């Protein structure tokens, strides 16, 4: 399975950090967008398996974009990323439909566990469907 990952963040540095950590998934195709409107458009065109979405982006913030994507793609797997990791912000991200939340100061192991868990879920779903 060719893993499709979409990174949505207005900070190019975050794209580089996430891409560096994603190199352990050699079959992954990683795409980047820099605002919420781009995120919605790109999601529709590539149908990613995993989306890392910053909560504070221009044009549409991450929560608005998450809700818009989930209206059209209810099984989308979006992981919120933010440097603002208060309990209220995390709760709001999860309530908006994100499957997980990562503080931008995450540990590499935490990032990999998140990706591995989502990938394992896709493999399991695929095996059930193809049965």
C-alpha positions as protocol buffer text, in pm:
chain_id: "A"
residue {
  index: 1
  type: UNK
  ca { x: 0 y: 0 z: 0 }
}
residue {
  index: 2
  type: UNK
  ca { x: 139 y: 339 z: -101 }
}
residue {
  index: 3
  type: UNK
  ca { x: 81 y: 562 z: 199 }
}
residue {
  index: 4
  type: UNK
  ca { x: -43 y: 913 z: 112 }
}
residue {
  index: 5
  type: UNK
  ca { x: 27 y: 1178 z: 376 }
}
residue {
  index: 6
  type: UNK
  ca { x: -72 y: 1544 z: 363 }
}
residue {
  index: 7
  type: UNK
  ca { x: 92 y: 1810 z: 580 }
}
residue {
  index: 8
  type: UNK
  ca { x: -100 y: 2134 z: 630 }
}
residue {
  index: 9
  type: UNK
  ca { x: 90 y: 2408 z: 811 }
}
residue {
  index: 10
  type: UNK
  ca { x: 176 y: 2767 z: 728 }
}
residue {
  index: 11
  type: UNK
  ca { x: 532 y: 2721 z: 862 }
}
residue {
  index: 12
  type: UNK
  ca { x: 768 y: 2564 z: 602 }
}
residue {
  index: 13
  type: UNK
  ca { x: 998 y: 2451 z: 885 }
}
residue {
  index: 14
  type: UNK
  ca { x: 725 y: 2222 z: 1023 }
}
residue {
  index: 15
  type: UNK
  ca { x: 690 y: 2059 z: 680 }
}
residue {
  index: 16
  type: UNK
  ca { x: 1062 y: 1985 z: 678 }
}
residue {
  index: 17
  type: UNK
  ca { x: 1056 y: 1841 z: 1031 }
}
residue {
  index: 18
  type: UNK
  ca { x: 759 y: 1614 z: 959 }
}
residue {
  index: 19
  type: UNK
  ca { x: 900 y: 1503 z: 623 }
}
residue {
  index: 20
  type: UNK
  ca { x: 1230 y: 1413 z: 792 }
}
residue {
  index: 21
  type: UNK
  ca { x: 1044 y: 1195 z: 1045 }
}
residue {
  index: 22
  type: UNK
  ca { x: 835 y: 1036 z: 769 }
}
residue {
  index: 23
  type: UNK
  ca { x: 1144 y: 908 z: 584 }
}
residue {
  index: 24
  type: UNK
  ca { x: 1115 y: 584 z: 781 }
}
residue {
  index: 25
  type: UNK
  ca { x: 810 y: 510 z: 563 }
}
residue {
  index: 26
  type: UNK
  ca { x: 984 y: 467 z: 226 }
}
residue {
  index: 27
  type: UNK
  ca { x: 662 y: 402 z: 35 }
}
residue {
  index: 28
  type: UNK
  ca { x: 498 y: 719 z: 164 }
}
residue {
  index: 29
  type: UNK
  ca { x: 401 y: 995 z: -73 }
}
residue {
  index: 30
  type: UNK
  ca { x: 412 y: 1321 z: 126 }
}
residue {
  index: 31
  type: UNK
  ca { x: 232 y: 1633 z: 7 }
}
residue {
  index: 32
  type: UNK
  ca { x: 233 y: 1986 z: 150 }
}
residue {
  index: 33
  type: UNK
  ca { x: -13 y: 2274 z: 170 }
}
residue {
  index: 34
  type: UNK
  ca { x: 16 y: 2601 z: 358 }
}
residue {
  index: 35
  type: UNK
  ca { x: -340 y: 2715 z: 436 }
}
residue {
  index: 36
  type: UNK
  ca { x: -682 y: 2572 z: 515 }
}
residue {
  index: 37
  type: UNK
  ca { x: -834 y: 2631 z: 170 }
}
residue {
  index: 38
  type: UNK
  ca { x: -541 y: 2453 z: 2 }
}
residue {
  index: 39
  type: UNK
  ca { x: -588 y: 2169 z: 249 }
}
residue {
  index: 40
  type: UNK
  ca { x: -949 y: 2112 z: 148 }
}
residue {
  index: 41
  type: UNK
  ca { x: -867 y: 2126 z: -225 }
}
residue {
  index: 42
  type: UNK
  ca { x: -564 y: 1898 z: -196 }
}
residue {
  index: 43
  type: UNK
  ca { x: -752 y: 1649 z: 20 }
}
residue {
  index: 44
  type: UNK
  ca { x: -1014 y: 1612 z: -251 }
}
residue {
  index: 45
  type: UNK
  ca { x: -749 y: 1556 z: -519 }
}
residue {
  index: 46
  type: UNK
  ca { x: -519 y: 1304 z: -346 }
}
residue {
  index: 47
  type: UNK
  ca { x: -743 y: 1133 z: -86 }
}
residue {
  index: 48
  type: UNK
  ca { x: -464 y: 1102 z: 175 }
}
residue {
  index: 49
  type: UNK
  ca { x: -452 y: 829 z: 437 }
}
residue {
  index: 50
  type: UNK
  ca { x: -324 y: 1069 z: 705 }
}
residue {
  index: 51
  type: UNK
  ca { x: -338 y: 1448 z: 738 }
}
residue {
  index: 52
  type: UNK
  ca { x: -132 y: 1650 z: 983 }
}
residue {
  index: 53
  type: UNK
  ca { x: -319 y: 1977 z: 1024 }
}
residue {
  index: 54
  type: UNK
  ca { x: -196 y: 2289 z: 1204 }
}
residue {
  index: 55
  type: UNK
  ca { x: -474 y: 2458 z: 1395 }
}
residue {
  index: 56
  type: UNK
  ca { x: -361 y: 2816 z: 1321 }
}
residue {
  index: 57
  type: UNK
  ca { x: -343 y: 2867 z: 943 }
}
residue {
  index: 58
  type: UNK
  ca { x: -452 y: 3148 z: 712 }
}
residue {
  index: 59
  type: UNK
  ca { x: -766 y: 3150 z: 495 }
}
residue {
  index: 60
  type: UNK
  ca { x: -931 y: 2873 z: 702 }
}
residue {
  index: 61
  type: UNK
  ca { x: -795 y: 2756 z: 1031 }
}
residue {
  index: 62
  type: UNK
  ca { x: -727 y: 2389 z: 1094 }
}
residue {
  index: 63
  type: UNK
  ca { x: -1051 y: 2326 z: 1279 }
}
residue {
  index: 64
  type: UNK
  ca { x: -1262 y: 2485 z: 1004 }
}
residue {
  index: 65
  type: UNK
  ca { x: -1077 y: 2283 z: 740 }
}
residue {
  index: 66
  type: UNK
  ca { x: -1111 y: 1963 z: 945 }
}
residue {
  index: 67
  type: UNK
  ca { x: -1487 y: 2005 z: 975 }
}
residue {
  index: 68
  type: UNK
  ca { x: -1519 y: 2082 z: 602 }
}
residue {
  index: 69
  type: UNK
  ca { x: -1320 y: 1772 z: 506 }
}
residue {
  index: 70
  type: UNK
  ca { x: -1511 y: 1546 z: 743 }
}
residue {
  index: 71
  type: UNK
  ca { x: -1844 y: 1663 z: 598 }
}
residue {
  index: 72
  type: UNK
  ca { x: -1739 y: 1522 z: 259 }
}
residue {
  index: 73
  type: UNK
  ca { x: -1505 y: 1246 z: 380 }
}
residue {
  index: 74
  type: UNK
  ca { x: -1634 y: 1115 z: 715 }
}
residue {
  index: 75
  type: UNK
  ca { x: -1360 y: 852 z: 745 }
}
residue {
  index: 76
  type: UNK
  ca { x: -1073 y: 1101 z: 702 }
}
residue {
  index: 77
  type: UNK
  ca { x: -789 y: 1065 z: 952 }
}
residue {
  index: 78
  type: UNK
  ca { x: -671 y: 1410 z: 1060 }
}
residue {
  index: 79
  type: UNK
  ca { x: -413 y: 1465 z: 1332 }
}
residue {
  index: 80
  type: UNK
  ca { x: -406 y: 1814 z: 1482 }
}
residue {
  index: 81
  type: UNK
  ca { x: -64 y: 1968 z: 1539 }
}
residue {
  index: 82
  type: UNK
  ca { x: -13 y: 2287 z: 1731 }
}
residue {
  index: 83
  type: UNK
  ca { x: 221 y: 2466 z: 1965 }
}
residue {
  index: 84
  type: UNK
  ca { x: -88 y: 2564 z: 2165 }
}
residue {
  index: 85
  type: UNK
  ca { x: -157 y: 2242 z: 2353 }
}
residue {
  index: 86
  type: UNK
  ca { x: -388 y: 2346 z: 2635 }
}
residue {
  index: 87
  type: UNK
  ca { x: -652 y: 2097 z: 2744 }
}
residue {
  index: 88
  type: UNK
  ca { x: -922 y: 2316 z: 2587 }
}
residue {
  index: 89
  type: UNK
  ca { x: -746 y: 2329 z: 2249 }
}
residue {
  index: 90
  type: UNK
  ca { x: -686 y: 1954 z: 2247 }
}
residue {
  index: 91
  type: UNK
  ca { x: -1051 y: 1893 z: 2339 }
}
residue {
  index: 92
  type: UNK
  ca { x: -1171 y: 2129 z: 2065 }
}
residue {
  index: 93
  type: UNK
  ca { x: -953 y: 1954 z: 1804 }
}
residue {
  index: 94
  type: UNK
  ca { x: -1087 y: 1612 z: 1904 }
}
residue {
  index: 95
  type: UNK
  ca { x: -1446 y: 1744 z: 1914 }
}
residue {
  index: 96
  type: UNK
  ca { x: -1395 y: 1882 z: 1561 }
}
residue {
  index: 97
  type: UNK
  ca { x: -1309 y: 1533 z: 1441 }
}
residue {
  index: 98
  type: UNK
  ca { x: -932 y: 1501 z: 1467 }
}
residue {
  index: 99
  type: UNK
  ca { x: -830 y: 1148 z: 1562 }
}
residue {
  index: 100
  type: UNK
  ca { x: -527 y: 1264 z: 1760 }
}
residue {
  index: 101
  type: UNK
  ca { x: -334 y: 1571 z: 1871 }
}
residue {
  index: 102
  type: UNK
  ca { x: 40 y: 1631 z: 1866 }
}
residue {
  index: 103
  type: UNK
  ca { x: 210 y: 1922 z: 2034 }
}
residue {
  index: 104
  type: UNK
  ca { x: 470 y: 2064 z: 1793 }
}
residue {
  index: 105
  type: UNK
  ca { x: 735 y: 1983 z: 2051 }
}
residue {
  index: 106
  type: UNK
  ca { x: 650 y: 1611 z: 2017 }
}
residue {
  index: 107
  type: UNK
  ca { x: 902 y: 1336 z: 2078 }
}
residue {
  index: 108
  type: UNK
  ca { x: 998 y: 1129 z: 1772 }
}
residue {
  index: 109
  type: UNK
  ca { x: 861 y: 813 z: 1934 }
}
residue {
  index: 110
  type: UNK
  ca { x: 524 y: 981 z: 1991 }
}
residue {
  index: 111
  type: UNK
  ca { x: 507 y: 1088 z: 1626 }
}
residue {
  index: 112
  type: UNK
  ca { x: 595 y: 739 z: 1501 }
}
residue {
  index: 113
  type: UNK
  ca { x: 343 y: 575 z: 1734 }
}
residue {
  index: 114
  type: UNK
  ca { x: 72 y: 802 z: 1596 }
}
residue {
  index: 115
  type: UNK
  ca { x: 159 y: 721 z: 1234 }
}
residue {
  index: 116
  type: UNK
  ca { x: 206 y: 349 z: 1304 }
}
residue {
  index: 117
  type: UNK
  ca { x: -130 y: 330 z: 1479 }
}
residue {
  index: 118
  type: UNK
  ca { x: -309 y: 496 z: 1189 }
}
residue {
  index: 119
  type: UNK
  ca { x: -129 y: 278 z: 932 }
}
residue {
  index: 120
  type: UNK
  ca { x: -219 y: -36 z: 1129 }
}
residue {
  index: 121
  type: UNK
  ca { x: -582 y: 77 z: 1125 }
}
residue {
  index: 122
  type: UNK
  ca { x: -575 y: 116 z: 747 }
}
residue {
  index: 123
  type: UNK
  ca { x: -421 y: -227 z: 698 }
}
residue {
  index: 124
  type: UNK
  ca { x: -684 y: -383 z: 925 }
}
residue {
  index: 125
  type: UNK
  ca { x: -971 y: -202 z: 745 }
}
residue {
  index: 126
  type: UNK
  ca { x: -829 y: -308 z: 409 }
}
residue {
  index: 127
  type: UNK
  ca { x: -804 y: -673 z: 519 }
}
residue {
  index: 128
  type: UNK
  ca { x: -1165 y: -669 z: 642 }
}
residue {
  index: 129
  type: UNK
  ca { x: -1288 y: -517 z: 315 }
}
residue {
  index: 130
  type: UNK
  ca { x: -1082 y: -750 z: 96 }
}
residue {
  index: 131
  type: UNK
  ca { x: -1148 y: -1031 z: 333 }
}
